[in-house]
């Protein structure tokens, strides 16, 4: 079973068992990404408006200088994930990093402000008739937000998801 898991995740059995720090099968450290910069975390994302004021910063999340250069520091922000509506793709308690200067593609995870008051994280979907923000949860009671294109749009995409971490902020 361990060999199957190692093959599935393209790593070694030693790494899965905690006997090696290298994720690479050959033990080559060059594929590891070392955080050497930080992004501000502005709070939690759940029901309620997200405020971007400096006094609302709750911490910092590690990232790389390469990502900061690629997306621009002013475009990157972190939010602590709260709730279970995305637990198939994002774990509650993790900090997710988003880029606000990026157009989402169908299937991307986005931070979205709905009705000028509810900030949430959902999967972005778009058809010729509607834009939808769908949950990705093991709990089937969560429902998507659907906005018909021929009606007023009352949502604002705050950012497109890049990565998440469980590291302390």
Buried (B, 14 or more C-beta within 10 A) or exposed (E): EEEEEBEEEEBBBBBBEEEBEBBBBEEEEEEEEEBEBBBBBBBBBBEEEBEEEEEEBBBBBBBEEEBBEEBEBEBBBBBBBBBBBBBEBBEEEBBBBBBBEBEBEEEBBBBBBBEEEBBBBBBBBBEEEBBBBBBBBEEEEBEEBEBEEEEEEEBEBBBBBBBBBEEEB
